[in-house]
Amino acid sequence: MRVKLVAGNWKMNGSLASNQGLLSAIIPAIAPFSRMKCAVCVPFPYLAQMRQMLGGSNIAWGAQDLCEFDNGAYTGGVSASMLADFGCRYVLVGHSERRGMFGESDEVVAVKFGKALAAGLTPILCIGETLAEREAGVTENTVARQIDAVIAHSGVKALGQAVVAYEPVWAIGTGKTATTEQAQMVHAFIRGRVAAADEEVAAALPILYGGSVKAANSAQLFAMPDIDGGLIGGASLIADEFAVICRSAQPAD
């Protein structure tokens, strides 16, 4: 049985003081939830603070990106091994904002995925379609292309050490949310795509939904058979909201 994961993506938000207040509220709120996984992916400068505050808690931490190179003359780059030095468990790979705003290709994302695995990190591979792609009816083609690039680079077995996050780009930060049925259909397609290469890997693969998940819709989304939790943006910066979402991922007694 797949254990649900709720991962907060703080994006480019936070300060030492505000992080302290947010985590001080989240840590005790999440403590009772022992049958789900929780993580926060934060800006690079705050990884040391995460290690200090979250060590010993049931909340893991991770980064939002990594460099496709191991070391050397890549000013501004942060390598997978550097993230591992700070105790990161997770790293986001291929978030739609990295693909769209920073021009990361499927090939670059695939390389980053491999670098994360090699350093012992769990990549959260983000895939999803734009509004134009959805309206053109090519959602499945888009997510298949994105996941196939990773399989071609690292092999399907590598997905056994990873998480996939489906994020319809048109539903991120817009207030729009795919219906539970729309989300489930794409999640089922993704699992089927992986199953065509390896059924065992597909059955165990956690697939998160990442399109404006909130306290008000998390339980309904997480009840879908192929939705294994959420990649949470703005709601992860609100302690009460994030705690409710995590509670939705906790199996009923």
BELZIWO-V637202 format. One record per backbone hydrogen bond with DSSP energy under -1.0 kcal/mol. CO is the residue of the C=O (numbers start at 1). NH is the residue of the N-H. E is the energy in kcal/mol with one decimal. If there is no record, write none. Layout:
# BELZIWO-V637202
CO;NH;E
CO;NH;E
This chain:
# BELZIWO-V637202
4;37;-3.1
5;230;-1.3
6;39;-2.1
7;232;-3.0
8;41;-3.7
11;13;-1.6
15;19;-2.8
16;20;-1.6
17;21;-1.9
18;22;-2.5
19;23;-2.9
20;24;-2.0
21;25;-1.1
22;26;-2.2
23;27;-2.8
25;29;-1.0
26;30;-2.4
27;31;-1.4
30;33;-2.3
32;34;-1.5
37;6;-2.5
38;60;-2.7
39;8;-3.0
40;62;-2.2
41;10;-2.3
43;46;-2.0
44;47;-1.9
46;50;-2.1
47;51;-2.4
48;52;-2.0
49;53;-2.8
50;54;-3.2
51;55;-1.1
54;57;-2.5
60;40;-1.6
61;89;-2.8
61;90;-1.2
62;42;-2.3
63;92;-2.1
72;74;-2.1
74;77;-2.7
78;67;-2.8
79;83;-1.7
80;84;-2.2
81;85;-1.6
83;88;-1.8
84;87;-1.9
89;122;-3.2
90;63;-1.6
91;124;-2.7
93;126;-2.9
95;98;-1.0
95;99;-2.4
96;100;-3.3
97;101;-1.8
98;104;-1.8
105;109;-2.4
106;110;-2.2
107;111;-1.9
108;112;-2.5
109;113;-2.4
110;114;-2.0
111;115;-2.2
112;116;-2.4
113;117;-2.0
114;118;-2.2
115;119;-1.3
116;121;-2.4
117;120;-1.9
122;91;-1.5
123;163;-2.5
124;93;-2.4
125;165;-3.2
127;167;-3.1
129;169;-1.9
130;134;-2.3
131;135;-2.8
132;136;-1.5
133;138;-2.5
134;137;-1.5
138;142;-2.4
139;143;-2.4
140;144;-2.2
141;145;-2.2
142;146;-2.1
143;147;-2.2
144;148;-2.6
145;149;-1.6
147;151;-2.1
148;152;-2.8
149;153;-1.4
150;154;-3.1
151;155;-2.0
155;158;-1.1
156;159;-1.5
157;160;-1.8
158;161;-1.9
159;162;-1.4
163;125;-3.0
164;208;-3.1
165;127;-2.5
166;210;-2.9
168;171;-2.5
169;172;-1.4
179;183;-2.7
180;184;-2.7
181;185;-2.3
182;186;-1.7
183;187;-2.5
184;188;-2.8
185;189;-1.9
186;190;-2.7
187;191;-2.5
188;192;-2.3
189;193;-2.5
190;194;-2.1
191;195;-2.5
192;196;-1.6
194;197;-1.5
194;198;-2.6
198;202;-2.1
199;203;-2.3
200;204;-1.3
201;205;-1.1
206;164;-2.5
207;228;-3.0
208;166;-3.0
209;231;-1.9
214;218;-1.7
217;221;-2.2
218;222;-3.0
221;224;-1.6
224;227;-1.3
228;5;-2.3
229;209;-2.2
230;7;-2.8
232;9;-3.9
233;236;-2.0
234;237;-1.7
235;238;-1.2
238;242;-2.9
239;243;-2.4
240;244;-1.9
241;245;-2.1
242;246;-2.4
243;247;-2.3
244;248;-1.7
